[in-house]
Amino acid sequence: MDPDGIHDPNELYSEMHVIHRVFGRGVVLEIGDAEIRIQFGENEKRLSLETVLSRRLLKKVES
């Protein structure tokens, strides 16, 4: 777990540039109640919001 990773859902917003521990750099497309959609290059991923936050898998990066 990355101590600097995002753990509060209020820190996330659409079009936010992030880095994921496994998938690398991406852009947040949508944040739902249970999942988050992120575009990583040519691949779009739907990830569990609870898992992403509890494991602090995302960090904000400057675009």
PDB file of N, H, CA, C and O in Angstrom:
ATOM      1  N   MET A   1       0.845  -1.181   0.000  1.00  0.00           N
ATOM      2  CA  MET A   1       0.000   0.000   0.000  1.00  0.00           C
ATOM      3  C   MET A   1       0.888   1.242   0.000  1.00  0.00           C
ATOM      4  O   MET A   1       1.853   1.334   0.758  1.00  0.00           O
ATOM      5  N   ASP A   2       0.543   2.184  -0.858  1.00  0.00           N
ATOM      6  H   ASP A   2      -0.241   2.109  -1.474  1.00  0.00           H
ATOM      7  CA  ASP A   2       1.290   3.433  -0.972  1.00  0.00           C
ATOM      8  C   ASP A   2       0.700   4.452   0.001  1.00  0.00           C
ATOM      9  O   ASP A   2      -0.467   4.820  -0.141  1.00  0.00           O
ATOM     10  N   PRO A   3       1.465   4.913   0.975  1.00  0.00           N
ATOM     11  CA  PRO A   3       0.918   5.872   1.942  1.00  0.00           C
ATOM     12  C   PRO A   3       0.476   7.184   1.306  1.00  0.00           C
ATOM     13  O   PRO A   3      -0.324   7.915   1.890  1.00  0.00           O
ATOM     14  N   ASP A   4       0.988   7.490   0.114  1.00  0.00           N
ATOM     15  H   ASP A   4       1.638   6.896  -0.360  1.00  0.00           H
ATOM     16  CA  ASP A   4       0.601   8.715  -0.589  1.00  0.00           C
ATOM     17  C   ASP A   4      -0.556   8.496  -1.559  1.00  0.00           C
ATOM     18  O   ASP A   4      -1.016   9.439  -2.204  1.00  0.00           O
ATOM     19  N   GLY A   5      -1.025   7.253  -1.662  1.00  0.00           N
ATOM     20  H   GLY A   5      -0.651   6.487  -1.138  1.00  0.00           H
ATOM     21  CA  GLY A   5      -2.116   6.947  -2.580  1.00  0.00           C
ATOM     22  C   GLY A   5      -3.436   7.530  -2.107  1.00  0.00           C
ATOM     23  O   GLY A   5      -3.625   7.792  -0.919  1.00  0.00           O
ATOM     24  N   ILE A   6      -4.340   7.727  -3.048  1.00  0.00           N
ATOM     25  H   ILE A   6      -4.186   7.514  -4.013  1.00  0.00           H
ATOM     26  CA  ILE A   6      -5.657   8.301  -2.747  1.00  0.00           C
ATOM     27  C   ILE A   6      -6.488   7.286  -1.971  1.00  0.00           C
ATOM     28  O   ILE A   6      -6.613   6.130  -2.373  1.00  0.00           O
ATOM     29  N   HIS A   7      -7.055   7.738  -0.850  1.00  0.00           N
ATOM     30  H   HIS A   7      -6.954   8.678  -0.523  1.00  0.00           H
ATOM     31  CA  HIS A   7      -7.907   6.870  -0.036  1.00  0.00           C
ATOM     32  C   HIS A   7      -9.270   7.492   0.246  1.00  0.00           C
ATOM     33  O   HIS A   7     -10.136   6.847   0.837  1.00  0.00           O
ATOM     34  N   ASP A   8      -9.461   8.726  -0.169  1.00  0.00           N
ATOM     35  H   ASP A   8      -8.757   9.249  -0.649  1.00  0.00           H
ATOM     36  CA  ASP A   8     -10.719   9.438   0.054  1.00  0.00           C
ATOM     37  C   ASP A   8     -11.413   9.637  -1.293  1.00  0.00           C
ATOM     38  O   ASP A   8     -10.836  10.250  -2.191  1.00  0.00           O
ATOM     39  N   PRO A   9     -12.638   9.132  -1.452  1.00  0.00           N
ATOM     40  CA  PRO A   9     -13.321   9.273  -2.745  1.00  0.00           C
ATOM     41  C   PRO A   9     -13.539  10.726  -3.153  1.00  0.00           C
ATOM     42  O   PRO A   9     -13.688  11.018  -4.339  1.00  0.00           O
ATOM     43  N   ASN A  10     -13.559  11.639  -2.186  1.00  0.00           N
ATOM     44  H   ASN A  10     -13.438  11.402  -1.222  1.00  0.00           H
ATOM     45  CA  ASN A  10     -13.751  13.056  -2.499  1.00  0.00           C
ATOM     46  C   ASN A  10     -12.541  13.671  -3.194  1.00  0.00           C
ATOM     47  O   ASN A  10     -12.629  14.777  -3.728  1.00  0.00           O
ATOM     48  N   GLU A  11     -11.416  12.965  -3.191  1.00  0.00           N
ATOM     49  H   GLU A  11     -11.345  12.067  -2.757  1.00  0.00           H
ATOM     50  CA  GLU A  11     -10.217  13.452  -3.880  1.00  0.00           C
ATOM     51  C   GLU A  11     -10.245  13.136  -5.376  1.00  0.00           C
ATOM     52  O   GLU A  11      -9.447  13.681  -6.138  1.00  0.00           O
ATOM     53  N   LEU A  12     -11.150  12.268  -5.794  1.00  0.00           N
ATOM     54  H   LEU A  12     -11.798  11.825  -5.175  1.00  0.00           H
ATOM     55  CA  LEU A  12     -11.235  11.843  -7.191  1.00  0.00           C
ATOM     56  C   LEU A  12     -12.224  12.701  -7.966  1.00  0.00           C
ATOM     57  O   LEU A  12     -13.249  13.122  -7.429  1.00  0.00           O
ATOM     58  N   TYR A  13     -11.909  12.958  -9.237  1.00  0.00           N
ATOM     59  H   TYR A  13     -11.076  12.617  -9.673  1.00  0.00           H
ATOM     60  CA  TYR A  13     -12.833  13.686 -10.096  1.00  0.00           C
ATOM     61  C   TYR A  13     -12.609  13.265 -11.549  1.00  0.00           C
ATOM     62  O   TYR A  13     -11.545  12.763 -11.910  1.00  0.00           O
ATOM     63  N   SER A  14     -13.620  13.479 -12.360  1.00  0.00           N
ATOM     64  H   SER A  14     -14.485  13.887 -12.067  1.00  0.00           H
ATOM     65  CA  SER A  14     -13.557  13.133 -13.776  1.00  0.00           C
ATOM     66  C   SER A  14     -12.460  13.940 -14.464  1.00  0.00           C
ATOM     67  O   SER A  14     -12.266  15.119 -14.168  1.00  0.00           O
ATOM     68  N   GLU A  15     -11.746  13.297 -15.381  1.00  0.00           N
ATOM     69  H   GLU A  15     -11.903  12.340 -15.621  1.00  0.00           H
ATOM     70  CA  GLU A  15     -10.640  13.859 -16.155  1.00  0.00           C
ATOM     71  C   GLU A  15      -9.369  14.068 -15.321  1.00  0.00           C
ATOM     72  O   GLU A  15      -8.423  14.711 -15.775  1.00  0.00           O
ATOM     73  N   MET A  16      -9.356  13.528 -14.116  1.00  0.00           N
ATOM     74  H   MET A  16     -10.125  13.006 -13.747  1.00  0.00           H
ATOM     75  CA  MET A  16      -8.171  13.595 -13.257  1.00  0.00           C
ATOM     76  C   MET A  16      -7.105  12.665 -13.823  1.00  0.00           C
ATOM     77  O   MET A  16      -7.409  11.537 -14.211  1.00  0.00           O
ATOM     78  N   HIS A  17      -5.864  13.126 -13.871  1.00  0.00           N
ATOM     79  H   HIS A  17      -5.617  14.042 -13.555  1.00  0.00           H
ATOM     80  CA  HIS A  17      -4.749  12.299 -14.315  1.00  0.00           C
ATOM     81  C   HIS A  17      -4.197  11.558 -13.098  1.00  0.00           C
ATOM     82  O   HIS A  17      -3.892  12.156 -12.066  1.00  0.00           O
ATOM     83  N   VAL A  18      -4.078  10.245 -13.250  1.00  0.00           N
ATOM     84  H   VAL A  18      -4.325   9.759 -14.088  1.00  0.00           H
ATOM     85  CA  VAL A  18      -3.645   9.403 -12.135  1.00  0.00           C
ATOM     86  C   VAL A  18      -2.573   8.422 -12.607  1.00  0.00           C
ATOM     87  O   VAL A  18      -2.349   8.241 -13.804  1.00  0.00           O
ATOM     88  N   ILE A  19      -1.929   7.808 -11.643  1.00  0.00           N
ATOM     89  H   ILE A  19      -2.110   7.955 -10.671  1.00  0.00           H
ATOM     90  CA  ILE A  19      -1.045   6.688 -11.933  1.00  0.00           C
ATOM     91  C   ILE A  19      -1.485   5.527 -11.050  1.00  0.00           C
ATOM     92  O   ILE A  19      -1.686   5.679  -9.845  1.00  0.00           O
ATOM     93  N   HIS A  20      -1.628   4.377 -11.675  1.00  0.00           N
ATOM     94  H   HIS A  20      -1.464   4.255 -12.654  1.00  0.00           H
ATOM     95  CA  HIS A  20      -2.041   3.151 -10.990  1.00  0.00           C
ATOM     96  C   HIS A  20      -0.803   2.282 -10.807  1.00  0.00           C
ATOM     97  O   HIS A  20       0.053   2.213 -11.689  1.00  0.00           O
ATOM     98  N   ARG A  21      -0.717   1.635  -9.681  1.00  0.00           N
ATOM     99  H   ARG A  21      -1.412   1.691  -8.965  1.00  0.00           H
ATOM    100  CA  ARG A  21       0.460   0.829  -9.362  1.00  0.00           C
ATOM    101  C   ARG A  21       0.772  -0.228 -10.420  1.00  0.00           C
ATOM    102  O   ARG A  21       1.942  -0.526 -10.662  1.00  0.00           O
ATOM    103  N   VAL A  22      -0.241  -0.791 -11.046  1.00  0.00           N
ATOM    104  H   VAL A  22      -1.191  -0.549 -10.849  1.00  0.00           H
ATOM    105  CA  VAL A  22      -0.039  -1.861 -12.033  1.00  0.00           C
ATOM    106  C   VAL A  22      -0.209  -1.356 -13.467  1.00  0.00           C
ATOM    107  O   VAL A  22       0.605  -1.675 -14.333  1.00  0.00           O
ATOM    108  N   PHE A  23      -1.256  -0.574 -13.724  1.00  0.00           N
ATOM    109  H   PHE A  23      -1.917  -0.315 -13.020  1.00  0.00           H
ATOM    110  CA  PHE A  23      -1.611  -0.173 -15.089  1.00  0.00           C
ATOM    111  C   PHE A  23      -0.910   1.096 -15.575  1.00  0.00           C
ATOM    112  O   PHE A  23      -0.953   1.400 -16.767  1.00  0.00           O
ATOM    113  N   GLY A  24      -0.273   1.832 -14.684  1.00  0.00           N
ATOM    114  H   GLY A  24      -0.238   1.584 -13.716  1.00  0.00           H
ATOM    115  CA  GLY A  24       0.445   3.032 -15.077  1.00  0.00           C
ATOM    116  C   GLY A  24      -0.442   4.269 -15.146  1.00  0.00           C
ATOM    117  O   GLY A  24      -1.431   4.389 -14.423  1.00  0.00           O
ATOM    118  N   ARG A  25      -0.061   5.191 -16.041  1.00  0.00           N
ATOM    119  H   ARG A  25       0.742   5.094 -16.629  1.00  0.00           H
ATOM    120  CA  ARG A  25      -0.779   6.468 -16.147  1.00  0.00           C
ATOM    121  C   ARG A  25      -2.128   6.290 -16.815  1.00  0.00           C
ATOM    122  O   ARG A  25      -2.293   5.497 -17.742  1.00  0.00           O
ATOM    123  N   GLY A  26      -3.102   7.065 -16.306  1.00  0.00           N
ATOM    124  H   GLY A  26      -2.969   7.709 -15.553  1.00  0.00           H
ATOM    125  CA  GLY A  26      -4.435   7.010 -16.863  1.00  0.00           C
ATOM    126  C   GLY A  26      -5.211   8.276 -16.569  1.00  0.00           C
ATOM    127  O   GLY A  26      -4.740   9.172 -15.869  1.00  0.00           O
ATOM    128  N   VAL A  27      -6.425   8.328 -17.126  1.00  0.00           N
ATOM    129  H   VAL A  27      -6.808   7.600 -17.694  1.00  0.00           H
ATOM    130  CA  VAL A  27      -7.327   9.459 -16.918  1.00  0.00           C
ATOM    131  C   VAL A  27      -8.660   8.910 -16.430  1.00  0.00           C
ATOM    132  O   VAL A  27      -9.224   7.997 -17.035  1.00  0.00           O
ATOM    133  N   VAL A  28      -9.157   9.468 -15.338  1.00  0.00           N
ATOM    134  H   VAL A  28      -8.699  10.209 -14.847  1.00  0.00           H
ATOM    135  CA  VAL A  28     -10.439   9.048 -14.775  1.00  0.00           C
ATOM    136  C   VAL A  28     -11.551   9.482 -15.725  1.00  0.00           C
ATOM    137  O   VAL A  28     -11.646  10.652 -16.096  1.00  0.00           O
ATOM    138  N   LEU A  29     -12.386   8.526 -16.110  1.00  0.00           N
ATOM    139  H   LEU A  29     -12.309   7.575 -15.809  1.00  0.00           H
ATOM    140  CA  LEU A  29     -13.516   8.813 -16.993  1.00  0.00           C
ATOM    141  C   LEU A  29     -14.804   9.023 -16.217  1.00  0.00           C
ATOM    142  O   LEU A  29     -15.590   9.919 -16.525  1.00  0.00           O
ATOM    143  N   GLU A  30     -15.013   8.178 -15.198  1.00  0.00           N
ATOM    144  H   GLU A  30     -14.375   7.451 -14.948  1.00  0.00           H
ATOM    145  CA  GLU A  30     -16.272   8.218 -14.451  1.00  0.00           C
ATOM    146  C   GLU A  30     -16.069   7.575 -13.088  1.00  0.00           C
ATOM    147  O   GLU A  30     -15.324   6.606 -12.945  1.00  0.00           O
ATOM    148  N   ILE A  31     -16.741   8.129 -12.096  1.00  0.00           N
ATOM    149  H   ILE A  31     -17.347   8.917 -12.212  1.00  0.00           H
ATOM    150  CA  ILE A  31     -16.691   7.584 -10.743  1.00  0.00           C
ATOM    151  C   ILE A  31     -18.124   7.270 -10.333  1.00  0.00           C
ATOM    152  O   ILE A  31     -18.971   8.160 -10.250  1.00  0.00           O
ATOM    153  N   GLY A  32     -18.380   5.992 -10.077  1.00  0.00           N
ATOM    154  H   GLY A  32     -17.693   5.269 -10.145  1.00  0.00           H
ATOM    155  CA  GLY A  32     -19.708   5.576  -9.642  1.00  0.00           C
ATOM    156  C   GLY A  32     -19.704   5.230  -8.164  1.00  0.00           C
ATOM    157  O   GLY A  32     -18.710   5.437  -7.468  1.00  0.00           O
ATOM    158  N   ASP A  33     -20.817   4.705  -7.696  1.00  0.00           N
ATOM    159  H   ASP A  33     -21.625   4.536  -8.261  1.00  0.00           H
ATOM    160  CA  ASP A  33     -20.909   4.316  -6.288  1.00  0.00           C
ATOM    161  C   ASP A  33     -20.003   3.138  -5.961  1.00  0.00           C
ATOM    162  O   ASP A  33     -19.445   3.065  -4.866  1.00  0.00           O
ATOM    163  N   ALA A  34     -19.856   2.216  -6.908  1.00  0.00           N
ATOM    164  H   ALA A  34     -20.309   2.275  -7.797  1.00  0.00           H
ATOM    165  CA  ALA A  34     -19.102   0.987  -6.641  1.00  0.00           C
ATOM    166  C   ALA A  34     -17.863   0.814  -7.507  1.00  0.00           C
ATOM    167  O   ALA A  34     -16.987   0.011  -7.185  1.00  0.00           O
ATOM    168  N   GLU A  35     -17.783   1.562  -8.608  1.00  0.00           N
ATOM    169  H   GLU A  35     -18.494   2.214  -8.869  1.00  0.00           H
ATOM    170  CA  GLU A  35     -16.633   1.374  -9.489  1.00  0.00           C
ATOM    171  C   GLU A  35     -16.154   2.696 -10.070  1.00  0.00           C
ATOM    172  O   GLU A  35     -16.849   3.712 -10.042  1.00  0.00           O
ATOM    173  N   ILE A  36     -14.937   2.636 -10.596  1.00  0.00           N
ATOM    174  H   ILE A  36     -14.373   1.810 -10.618  1.00  0.00           H
ATOM    175  CA  ILE A  36     -14.325   3.791 -11.247  1.00  0.00           C
ATOM    176  C   ILE A  36     -13.842   3.329 -12.623  1.00  0.00           C
ATOM    177  O   ILE A  36     -13.260   2.253 -12.755  1.00  0.00           O
ATOM    178  N   ARG A  37     -14.091   4.159 -13.653  1.00  0.00           N
ATOM    179  H   ARG A  37     -14.564   5.034 -13.545  1.00  0.00           H
ATOM    180  CA  ARG A  37     -13.628   3.850 -15.004  1.00  0.00           C
ATOM    181  C   ARG A  37     -12.439   4.746 -15.299  1.00  0.00           C
ATOM    182  O   ARG A  37     -12.488   5.962 -15.117  1.00  0.00           O
ATOM    183  N   ILE A  38     -11.351   4.101 -15.767  1.00  0.00           N
ATOM    184  H   ILE A  38     -11.311   3.113 -15.915  1.00  0.00           H
ATOM    185  CA  ILE A  38     -10.128   4.838 -16.060  1.00  0.00           C
ATOM    186  C   ILE A  38      -9.604   4.409 -17.418  1.00  0.00           C
ATOM    187  O   ILE A  38      -9.589   3.220 -17.739  1.00  0.00           O
ATOM    188  N   GLN A  39      -9.175   5.380 -18.217  1.00  0.00           N
ATOM    189  H   GLN A  39      -9.187   6.345 -17.957  1.00  0.00           H
ATOM    190  CA  GLN A  39      -8.566   5.110 -19.517  1.00  0.00           C
ATOM    191  C   GLN A  39      -7.054   5.048 -19.328  1.00  0.00           C
ATOM    192  O   GLN A  39      -6.426   6.034 -18.941  1.00  0.00           O
ATOM    193  N   PHE A  40      -6.473   3.876 -19.605  1.00  0.00           N
ATOM    194  H   PHE A  40      -6.983   3.075 -19.919  1.00  0.00           H
ATOM    195  CA  PHE A  40      -5.023   3.680 -19.556  1.00  0.00           C
ATOM    196  C   PHE A  40      -4.550   3.461 -20.986  1.00  0.00           C
ATOM    197  O   PHE A  40      -4.651   2.349 -21.504  1.00  0.00           O
ATOM    198  N   GLY A  41      -4.040   4.497 -21.627  1.00  0.00           N
ATOM    199  H   GLY A  41      -3.958   5.400 -21.206  1.00  0.00           H
ATOM    200  CA  GLY A  41      -3.636   4.366 -23.024  1.00  0.00           C
ATOM    201  C   GLY A  41      -4.834   3.990 -23.873  1.00  0.00           C
ATOM    202  O   GLY A  41      -5.833   4.707 -23.897  1.00  0.00           O
ATOM    203  N   GLU A  42      -4.738   2.868 -24.568  1.00  0.00           N
ATOM    204  H   GLU A  42      -3.926   2.285 -24.548  1.00  0.00           H
ATOM    205  CA  GLU A  42      -5.840   2.409 -25.408  1.00  0.00           C
ATOM    206  C   GLU A  42      -6.822   1.522 -24.660  1.00  0.00           C
ATOM    207  O   GLU A  42      -7.842   1.123 -25.220  1.00  0.00           O
ATOM    208  N   ASN A  43      -6.530   1.206 -23.400  1.00  0.00           N
ATOM    209  H   ASN A  43      -5.700   1.530 -22.945  1.00  0.00           H
ATOM    210  CA  ASN A  43      -7.366   0.297 -22.618  1.00  0.00           C
ATOM    211  C   ASN A  43      -8.172   1.037 -21.565  1.00  0.00           C
ATOM    212  O   ASN A  43      -7.649   1.873 -20.828  1.00  0.00           O
ATOM    213  N   GLU A  44      -9.450   0.710 -21.511  1.00  0.00           N
ATOM    214  H   GLU A  44      -9.874   0.031 -22.109  1.00  0.00           H
ATOM    215  CA  GLU A  44     -10.316   1.253 -20.472  1.00  0.00           C
ATOM    216  C   GLU A  44     -10.526   0.161 -19.425  1.00  0.00           C
ATOM    217  O   GLU A  44     -10.787  -0.995 -19.760  1.00  0.00           O
ATOM    218  N   LYS A  45     -10.409   0.542 -18.159  1.00  0.00           N
ATOM    219  H   LYS A  45     -10.197   1.481 -17.887  1.00  0.00           H
ATOM    220  CA  LYS A  45     -10.594  -0.415 -17.065  1.00  0.00           C
ATOM    221  C   LYS A  45     -11.718   0.054 -16.160  1.00  0.00           C
ATOM    222  O   LYS A  45     -11.862   1.245 -15.884  1.00  0.00           O
ATOM    223  N   ARG A  46     -12.508  -0.903 -15.706  1.00  0.00           N
ATOM    224  H   ARG A  46     -12.391  -1.871 -15.931  1.00  0.00           H
ATOM    225  CA  ARG A  46     -13.521  -0.666 -14.672  1.00  0.00           C
ATOM    226  C   ARG A  46     -12.996  -1.344 -13.419  1.00  0.00           C
ATOM    227  O   ARG A  46     -12.823  -2.562 -13.386  1.00  0.00           O
ATOM    228  N   LEU A  47     -12.745  -0.551 -12.394  1.00  0.00           N
ATOM    229  H   LEU A  47     -12.886   0.438 -12.421  1.00  0.00           H
ATOM    230  CA  LEU A  47     -12.143  -1.070 -11.179  1.00  0.00           C
ATOM    231  C   LEU A  47     -13.062  -0.843  -9.994  1.00  0.00           C
ATOM    232  O   LEU A  47     -13.837   0.114  -9.966  1.00  0.00           O
ATOM    233  N   SER A  48     -12.968  -1.723  -9.030  1.00  0.00           N
ATOM    234  H   SER A  48     -12.339  -2.500  -9.053  1.00  0.00           H
ATOM    235  CA  SER A  48     -13.732  -1.578  -7.793  1.00  0.00           C
ATOM    236  C   SER A  48     -13.238  -0.337  -7.059  1.00  0.00           C
ATOM    237  O   SER A  48     -12.053  -0.219  -6.748  1.00  0.00           O
ATOM    238  N   LEU A  49     -14.152   0.582  -6.789  1.00  0.00           N
ATOM    239  H   LEU A  49     -15.114   0.486  -7.042  1.00  0.00           H
ATOM    240  CA  LEU A  49     -13.781   1.805  -6.086  1.00  0.00           C
ATOM    241  C   LEU A  49     -13.280   1.488  -4.682  1.00  0.00           C
ATOM    242  O   LEU A  49     -12.307   2.082  -4.216  1.00  0.00           O
ATOM    243  N   GLU A  50     -13.938   0.562  -4.018  1.00  0.00           N
ATOM    244  H   GLU A  50     -14.728   0.080  -4.396  1.00  0.00           H
ATOM    245  CA  GLU A  50     -13.529   0.176  -2.660  1.00  0.00           C
ATOM    246  C   GLU A  50     -12.098  -0.368  -2.643  1.00  0.00           C
ATOM    247  O   GLU A  50     -11.306  -0.002  -1.774  1.00  0.00           O
ATOM    248  N   THR A  51     -11.771  -1.224  -3.584  1.00  0.00           N
ATOM    249  H   THR A  51     -12.414  -1.521  -4.290  1.00  0.00           H
ATOM    250  CA  THR A  51     -10.422  -1.802  -3.650  1.00  0.00           C
ATOM    251  C   THR A  51      -9.377  -0.744  -3.963  1.00  0.00           C
ATOM    252  O   THR A  51      -8.326  -0.691  -3.324  1.00  0.00           O
ATOM    253  N   VAL A  52      -9.669   0.098  -4.948  1.00  0.00           N
ATOM    254  H   VAL A  52     -10.523   0.055  -5.467  1.00  0.00           H
ATOM    255  CA  VAL A  52      -8.732   1.153  -5.346  1.00  0.00           C
ATOM    256  C   VAL A  52      -8.424   2.068  -4.160  1.00  0.00           C
ATOM    257  O   VAL A  52      -7.271   2.440  -3.943  1.00  0.00           O
ATOM    258  N   LEU A  53      -9.453   2.426  -3.399  1.00  0.00           N
ATOM    259  H   LEU A  53     -10.390   2.124  -3.576  1.00  0.00           H
ATOM    260  CA  LEU A  53      -9.258   3.335  -2.273  1.00  0.00           C
ATOM    261  C   LEU A  53      -8.613   2.645  -1.073  1.00  0.00           C
ATOM    262  O   LEU A  53      -7.690   3.190  -0.468  1.00  0.00           O
ATOM    263  N   SER A  54      -9.091   1.459  -0.726  1.00  0.00           N
ATOM    264  H   SER A  54      -9.841   1.016  -1.217  1.00  0.00           H
ATOM    265  CA  SER A  54      -8.569   0.782   0.473  1.00  0.00           C
ATOM    266  C   SER A  54      -7.113   0.363   0.304  1.00  0.00           C
ATOM    267  O   SER A  54      -6.358   0.318   1.275  1.00  0.00           O
ATOM    268  N   ARG A  55      -6.721   0.054  -0.937  1.00  0.00           N
ATOM    269  H   ARG A  55      -7.335   0.090  -1.725  1.00  0.00           H
ATOM    270  CA  ARG A  55      -5.329  -0.338  -1.200  1.00  0.00           C
ATOM    271  C   ARG A  55      -4.473   0.817  -1.709  1.00  0.00           C
ATOM    272  O   ARG A  55      -3.288   0.658  -2.004  1.00  0.00           O
ATOM    273  N   ARG A  56      -5.108   1.983  -1.803  1.00  0.00           N
ATOM    274  H   ARG A  56      -6.070   2.112  -1.564  1.00  0.00           H
ATOM    275  CA  ARG A  56      -4.416   3.204  -2.258  1.00  0.00           C
ATOM    276  C   ARG A  56      -3.649   2.966  -3.559  1.00  0.00           C
ATOM    277  O   ARG A  56      -2.455   3.251  -3.659  1.00  0.00           O
ATOM    278  N   LEU A  57      -4.370   2.431  -4.559  1.00  0.00           N
ATOM    279  H   LEU A  57      -5.340   2.198  -4.478  1.00  0.00           H
ATOM    280  CA  LEU A  57      -3.759   2.059  -5.820  1.00  0.00           C
ATOM    281  C   LEU A  57      -3.532   3.228  -6.775  1.00  0.00           C
ATOM    282  O   LEU A  57      -2.802   3.086  -7.755  1.00  0.00           O
ATOM    283  N   LEU A  58      -4.140   4.372  -6.507  1.00  0.00           N
ATOM    284  H   LEU A  58      -4.733   4.487  -5.711  1.00  0.00           H
ATOM    285  CA  LEU A  58      -4.024   5.524  -7.403  1.00  0.00           C
ATOM    286  C   LEU A  58      -3.315   6.691  -6.723  1.00  0.00           C
ATOM    287  O   LEU A  58      -3.464   6.928  -5.524  1.00  0.00           O
ATOM    288  N   LYS A  59      -2.542   7.408  -7.529  1.00  0.00           N
ATOM    289  H   LYS A  59      -2.421   7.215  -8.503  1.00  0.00           H
ATOM    290  CA  LYS A  59      -1.937   8.658  -7.086  1.00  0.00           C
ATOM    291  C   LYS A  59      -2.249   9.702  -8.145  1.00  0.00           C
ATOM    292  O   LYS A  59      -2.290   9.394  -9.336  1.00  0.00           O
ATOM    293  N   LYS A  60      -2.468  10.930  -7.713  1.00  0.00           N
ATOM    294  H   LYS A  60      -2.434  11.180  -6.745  1.00  0.00           H
ATOM    295  CA  LYS A  60      -2.702  12.020  -8.640  1.00  0.00           C
ATOM    296  C   LYS A  60      -1.357  12.413  -9.261  1.00  0.00           C
ATOM    297  O   LYS A  60      -0.334  12.480  -8.580  1.00  0.00           O
ATOM    298  N   VAL A  61      -1.392  12.671 -10.574  1.00  0.00           N
ATOM    299  H   VAL A  61      -2.223  12.617 -11.127  1.00  0.00           H
ATOM    300  CA  VAL A  61      -0.208  13.170 -11.264  1.00  0.00           C
ATOM    301  C   VAL A  61      -0.591  14.422 -12.026  1.00  0.00           C
ATOM    302  O   VAL A  61      -1.736  14.593 -12.442  1.00  0.00           O
ATOM    303  N   GLU A  62       0.379  15.281 -12.197  1.00  0.00           N
ATOM    304  H   GLU A  62       1.309  15.142 -11.858  1.00  0.00           H
ATOM    305  CA  GLU A  62       0.134  16.492 -12.977  1.00  0.00           C
ATOM    306  C   GLU A  62       0.097  16.104 -14.448  1.00  0.00           C
ATOM    307  O   GLU A  62       0.915  15.313 -14.916  1.00  0.00           O
ATOM    308  N   SER A  63      -0.860  16.670 -15.165  1.00  0.00           N
ATOM    309  H   SER A  63      -1.525  17.313 -14.784  1.00  0.00           H
ATOM    310  CA  SER A  63      -1.009  16.343 -16.588  1.00  0.00           C
ATOM    311  C   SER A  63       0.100  17.011 -17.344  1.00  0.00           C
ATOM    312  O   SER A  63       0.183  16.879 -18.565  1.00  0.00           O
TER     313      SER A  63
END
